[in-house]
Amino acid sequence: MISLILLFILLTILLYLRLGKLLRVSFTRIKKSFETIELELDRLQDEKERAIKDNLNRAQNLEEKIALYNITRQVCKFLEEEKVFATFKEEMNKFMHVKDCVFIKLPANLDALVGYLVLPLEIEGKPVGYLAALGVPDDQKEKFHILAHQFMLGIKRVLLYQRIQELAITDSLTGTFSRRYYLERFSEELERSKRFNFKFAFLMVDIDRFKDCNDKYGHLVGDAILKEVAKVIKDNIRLIDSVGRYGGEEFLIILTETDLNGARFAAERIRQAMEMKRIRVYDEELRVTISIGISVFPDDADDMTHLIEKADRALYRAKQTGRNRVCVHGVYK
């Protein structure tokens, strides 16, 4: 009986020892599993924190870029170059500080911009100017390019607007005022002269035998003649005077604050300059003359319609009496 009890006790001890070993092994495995899980949790936590940080950085970068691009709204509020550039510099200072920043229209001396970061401005592939900055840090150059792009959008808008305005008031071929705009200027000068009791002379100019030139040499040569006549007229009047294309081969000139004697002198100077001019077009060298009719405010008329009508009559007389001459309304000698 005692032997059996001892055997039972021995077997129980052996069983507990076996179970203890198994438990220790299991515990070690469980411990390692927990350690692995903790490491994985730490890794995931670090990844989460990095992701949050990256997202914050991305959000900040995105907000900054949005703010940079919103500069377009500010610079595009204006249609004057000076205001656009001043607004751009003010907005740029919110993001970076440079030693100097300039906008230079063509023609430009780039030799004076040594050390500057120079960005060209083009419209339809043609350079129109440069934006240059001094002291842009290397890590800020990408940001400056974004800022410069916004400025260039504003300047392009201004330049295109100016171009539209120029096309609306000038004749595209000769560079003189268009007929519609010129007649507006005529009306303004008439009112000004009435208000201040000034005289002014009105000249109507016509190219002699222009149709014959067109028929003989073609319209390209005719266009070149029109350009040269416009240039001769502009070169021989004052800055305060104005010239417009009335239509076809006719030009109108207002000589501000000018009496009859002054008008005759100016008209003869223009006529003689045109007579002496040699026009070289392609393989041709041409000589072209002009005829001029003059009327004077207020001596001949005090309204635009009659001043034009009387200058036109004087021009017709110049044509009828031999061309290449100046005739004054009401004067027959």
C-alpha positions as CSV (number, residue, x, y, z in Angstrom):
1,M,0.0,0.0,0.0
2,I,2.8,2.4,0.9
3,S,4.5,1.5,-2.3
4,L,1.5,2.4,-4.3
5,I,1.2,5.7,-2.5
6,L,4.8,6.5,-3.1
7,L,4.4,5.6,-6.8
8,F,1.4,7.8,-7.1
9,I,3.3,10.7,-5.4
10,L,6.3,10.1,-7.7
11,L,4.1,10.1,-10.8
12,T,2.3,13.2,-9.6
13,I,5.6,15.0,-9.2
14,L,6.8,13.9,-12.6
15,L,3.6,15.1,-14.1
16,Y,3.9,18.5,-12.4
17,L,7.5,18.8,-13.6
18,R,6.4,17.9,-17.1
19,L,3.5,20.4,-16.9
20,G,5.8,23.0,-15.5
21,K,8.2,22.6,-18.3
22,L,5.4,22.9,-20.8
23,L,4.0,25.9,-19.1
24,R,7.4,27.6,-19.0
25,V,7.8,26.9,-22.8
26,S,4.4,28.2,-23.5
27,F,5.0,31.3,-21.3
28,T,8.2,32.0,-23.1
29,R,6.4,31.7,-26.5
30,I,3.6,33.9,-25.2
31,K,6.1,36.5,-23.9
32,K,7.9,36.6,-27.2
33,S,4.6,37.0,-29.0
34,F,3.7,39.9,-26.7
35,E,7.2,41.4,-27.4
36,T,6.6,41.0,-31.1
37,I,3.2,42.6,-30.8
38,E,4.6,45.5,-28.7
39,L,7.3,46.1,-31.3
40,E,4.7,46.0,-34.1
41,L,2.5,48.4,-32.1
42,D,5.5,50.8,-31.6
43,R,6.3,50.6,-35.3
44,L,2.7,51.3,-36.2
45,Q,2.5,54.1,-33.7
46,D,5.7,55.6,-35.3
47,E,4.2,55.2,-38.7
48,K,1.0,56.8,-37.6
49,E,2.9,59.8,-36.2
50,R,5.0,60.1,-39.3
51,A,1.8,59.9,-41.4
52,I,0.2,62.6,-39.3
53,K,3.3,64.8,-39.6
54,D,3.6,64.2,-43.3
55,N,-0.1,65.0,-43.8
56,L,0.4,68.2,-41.8
57,N,3.4,69.1,-43.9
58,R,1.5,68.4,-47.1
59,A,-1.5,70.4,-45.8
60,Q,0.8,73.3,-44.9
61,N,2.6,73.1,-48.3
62,L,-0.7,73.0,-50.0
63,E,-2.1,75.9,-48.1
64,E,1.1,77.9,-48.9
65,K,0.9,77.1,-52.6
66,I,-2.8,78.1,-52.6
67,A,-1.8,81.3,-50.9
68,L,0.9,81.8,-53.5
69,Y,-1.4,81.3,-56.4
70,N,-4.0,83.5,-54.8
71,I,-1.6,86.4,-55.4
72,T,-3.0,86.3,-59.0
73,R,-6.2,87.7,-57.6
74,Q,-4.4,90.6,-56.1
75,V,-2.2,91.6,-59.0
76,C,-5.0,91.1,-61.5
77,K,-7.1,93.8,-59.8
78,F,-5.2,96.4,-61.7
79,L,-4.6,97.4,-65.3
80,E,-1.6,99.6,-64.7
81,E,1.9,98.1,-64.7
82,E,3.1,100.2,-61.7
83,K,0.2,99.0,-59.5
84,V,0.6,95.4,-60.6
85,F,4.3,95.4,-59.8
86,A,3.9,97.3,-56.5
87,T,1.2,94.8,-55.4
88,F,3.4,91.8,-56.4
89,K,6.3,93.1,-54.3
90,E,4.0,93.7,-51.3
91,E,2.6,90.1,-51.6
92,M,6.0,88.6,-52.2
93,N,7.3,90.1,-49.0
94,K,4.8,88.0,-47.1
95,F,6.6,84.9,-48.3
96,M,10.2,85.8,-48.7
97,H,12.6,88.8,-48.5
98,V,15.0,89.6,-51.3
99,K,17.5,92.4,-51.6
100,D,16.0,93.9,-54.8
101,C,13.3,93.1,-57.3
102,V,12.8,94.9,-60.6
103,F,10.6,94.6,-63.7
104,I,12.3,95.8,-66.9
105,K,10.5,96.1,-70.2
106,L,12.3,95.8,-73.5
107,P,14.7,97.0,-74.6
108,A,16.6,95.9,-71.5
109,N,20.3,96.1,-70.4
110,L,20.8,92.7,-68.8
111,D,24.5,93.5,-68.1
112,A,23.2,95.6,-65.2
113,L,21.5,92.5,-63.6
114,V,24.7,90.6,-62.7
115,G,23.9,88.3,-59.8
116,Y,20.1,88.6,-60.2
117,L,17.8,85.7,-60.8
118,V,16.3,86.8,-64.2
119,L,13.1,85.4,-65.5
120,P,11.9,86.4,-69.1
121,L,8.4,87.4,-69.8
122,E,6.9,86.4,-73.1
123,I,3.6,86.9,-74.8
124,E,2.8,84.7,-77.8
125,G,6.5,83.6,-77.8
126,K,7.8,87.1,-78.0
127,P,9.9,88.6,-75.2
128,V,8.4,91.7,-73.7
129,G,10.5,92.1,-70.5
130,Y,12.2,90.6,-67.5
131,L,11.5,90.0,-63.8
132,A,14.7,90.0,-61.9
133,A,15.4,89.5,-58.2
134,L,18.6,89.8,-56.2
135,G,19.3,87.6,-53.1
136,V,16.8,84.8,-53.6
137,P,18.0,81.9,-51.3
138,D,18.6,78.6,-53.0
139,D,15.8,76.9,-51.0
140,Q,13.4,79.7,-52.0
141,K,13.9,79.6,-55.7
142,E,11.0,77.3,-56.4
143,K,8.8,79.5,-54.4
144,F,10.1,82.6,-56.3
145,H,9.3,80.9,-59.6
146,I,5.7,80.4,-58.5
147,L,5.5,84.0,-57.3
148,A,7.0,85.2,-60.6
149,H,4.5,83.2,-62.6
150,Q,1.6,85.0,-60.8
151,F,3.2,88.3,-61.5
152,M,3.7,87.4,-65.2
153,L,0.0,86.5,-65.5
154,G,-0.9,90.0,-64.1
155,I,1.5,91.8,-66.4
156,K,0.4,89.8,-69.5
157,R,-3.1,90.9,-68.7
158,V,-2.0,94.5,-68.5
159,L,0.0,94.4,-71.7
160,L,-2.8,92.6,-73.6
161,Y,-5.3,95.2,-72.4
162,Q,-3.0,97.9,-73.6
163,R,-2.6,96.2,-76.9
164,I,-6.4,96.0,-77.3
165,Q,-6.7,99.7,-76.4
166,E,-4.0,100.6,-79.0
167,L,-5.8,98.6,-81.7
168,A,-9.0,100.4,-80.9
169,I,-7.5,103.8,-81.3
170,T,-4.8,103.3,-84.0
171,D,-4.7,102.3,-87.6
172,S,-2.8,98.9,-87.6
173,L,-1.1,99.7,-90.9
174,T,0.2,103.3,-90.5
175,G,0.3,103.6,-86.7
176,T,-1.8,106.8,-86.9
177,F,-5.0,107.3,-85.0
178,S,-8.0,105.4,-86.4
179,R,-10.8,107.5,-88.0
180,R,-13.3,106.9,-85.2
181,Y,-10.8,107.9,-82.5
182,Y,-9.4,110.8,-84.5
183,L,-12.8,112.4,-84.9
184,E,-13.2,112.1,-81.1
185,R,-9.9,113.9,-80.6
186,F,-11.0,116.5,-83.2
187,S,-14.2,117.2,-81.2
188,E,-12.2,117.5,-78.0
189,E,-9.7,119.9,-79.6
190,L,-12.6,121.9,-81.0
191,E,-14.2,122.3,-77.5
192,R,-10.9,123.1,-75.9
193,S,-10.1,125.8,-78.5
194,K,-13.6,127.4,-78.1
195,R,-13.2,127.4,-74.3
196,F,-9.7,129.1,-74.3
197,N,-10.2,131.1,-77.5
198,F,-7.4,129.3,-79.3
199,K,-7.0,128.9,-83.1
200,F,-6.1,125.6,-84.7
201,A,-5.5,124.5,-88.2
202,F,-7.0,121.4,-89.9
203,L,-5.1,119.7,-92.8
204,M,-6.4,117.1,-95.1
205,V,-3.7,115.2,-96.9
206,D,-4.1,113.0,-100.0
207,I,-1.5,110.9,-101.8
208,D,-1.2,111.8,-105.4
209,R,-2.0,109.1,-108.0
210,F,-2.1,106.5,-105.3
211,K,-4.5,104.3,-107.3
212,D,-2.1,104.2,-110.2
213,C,0.7,103.0,-107.8
214,N,-1.6,100.2,-106.5
215,D,-2.6,99.1,-110.0
216,K,1.0,99.2,-111.3
217,Y,2.9,97.7,-108.3
218,G,0.3,95.9,-106.2
219,H,-1.2,96.4,-102.8
220,L,1.9,95.4,-100.9
221,V,3.8,98.4,-102.4
222,G,0.7,100.5,-101.8
223,D,0.8,99.6,-98.1
224,A,4.5,100.5,-97.9
225,I,3.7,103.9,-99.4
226,L,1.0,104.5,-96.8
227,K,3.4,103.7,-94.0
228,E,6.1,106.0,-95.4
229,V,3.7,108.9,-95.9
230,A,2.4,108.5,-92.3
231,K,6.0,108.4,-91.0
232,V,6.9,111.6,-93.0
233,I,3.9,113.4,-91.6
234,K,4.6,112.3,-88.0
235,D,8.3,113.3,-88.4
236,N,7.3,116.8,-89.4
237,I,4.7,117.8,-86.9
238,R,5.0,118.6,-83.1
239,L,4.2,116.2,-80.3
240,I,1.1,118.3,-79.4
241,D,-0.2,117.9,-83.0
242,S,-2.1,114.7,-84.1
243,V,-2.5,112.7,-87.3
244,G,-5.2,110.2,-88.2
245,R,-6.0,108.1,-91.2
246,Y,-9.3,109.2,-92.6
247,G,-9.6,106.3,-95.1
248,G,-7.9,104.9,-98.1
249,E,-4.9,107.3,-98.9
250,E,-6.2,110.3,-96.9
251,F,-4.8,111.6,-93.6
252,L,-6.1,114.3,-91.3
253,I,-3.8,116.5,-89.2
254,I,-4.7,118.9,-86.4
255,L,-2.1,121.6,-85.7
256,T,-2.9,122.8,-82.2
257,E,-2.9,126.5,-81.4
258,T,-1.8,127.3,-85.0
259,D,-3.0,130.2,-87.2
260,L,-3.1,130.3,-91.0
261,N,0.6,131.3,-91.5
262,G,1.8,128.5,-89.2
263,A,-0.4,126.0,-90.9
264,R,0.9,127.0,-94.4
265,F,4.5,126.7,-93.1
266,A,3.9,123.2,-91.6
267,A,2.0,122.0,-94.6
268,E,4.8,123.1,-97.0
269,R,7.4,121.4,-94.8
270,I,5.4,118.1,-94.9
271,R,4.9,118.4,-98.7
272,Q,8.5,119.1,-99.4
273,A,9.7,116.3,-97.1
274,M,7.5,113.9,-99.0
275,E,8.6,115.2,-102.4
276,M,12.3,114.6,-101.4
277,K,11.6,111.1,-100.0
278,R,12.8,108.0,-101.8
279,I,10.7,105.0,-101.0
280,R,12.4,101.7,-101.5
281,V,10.1,98.7,-101.7
282,Y,11.3,95.3,-102.8
283,D,13.1,96.1,-106.1
284,E,11.4,99.4,-106.6
285,E,12.5,102.9,-105.7
286,L,9.6,105.3,-105.9
287,R,8.9,109.0,-105.5
288,V,5.5,110.0,-104.2
289,T,3.9,113.4,-103.8
290,I,1.0,114.6,-101.7
291,S,-1.6,117.4,-101.9
292,I,-2.8,119.2,-98.9
293,G,-6.0,121.3,-98.1
294,I,-6.2,123.6,-95.1
295,S,-9.0,125.2,-93.1
296,V,-8.6,127.2,-89.9
297,F,-10.7,127.4,-86.7
298,P,-12.5,129.7,-86.1
299,D,-11.8,131.8,-89.3
300,D,-13.3,129.3,-91.7
301,A,-15.8,127.5,-89.5
302,D,-16.5,126.8,-85.9
303,D,-17.8,123.2,-86.1
304,M,-16.1,119.9,-87.2
305,T,-18.3,119.2,-90.2
306,H,-17.7,122.5,-92.0
307,L,-14.0,122.5,-91.1
308,I,-13.6,119.1,-92.8
309,E,-15.8,120.1,-95.7
310,K,-13.7,123.3,-96.4
311,A,-10.4,121.6,-96.0
312,D,-11.7,118.9,-98.5
313,R,-12.6,121.7,-101.0
314,A,-9.1,123.2,-100.7
315,L,-7.6,119.7,-101.2
316,Y,-9.8,119.2,-104.3
317,R,-8.5,122.5,-105.7
318,A,-4.9,121.4,-105.0
319,K,-5.6,118.2,-107.0
320,Q,-7.3,120.1,-109.9
321,T,-4.5,122.6,-110.2
322,G,-1.6,120.2,-110.6
323,R,-1.2,118.1,-107.4
324,N,1.9,118.2,-105.1
325,R,0.8,121.5,-103.6
326,V,-0.9,123.2,-100.6
327,C,-4.2,125.0,-100.9
328,V,-5.9,127.1,-98.3
329,H,-9.7,127.4,-98.1
330,G,-10.8,130.8,-99.4
331,V,-7.3,131.7,-100.7
332,Y,-6.7,131.4,-104.4
333,K,-3.2,132.5,-104.9
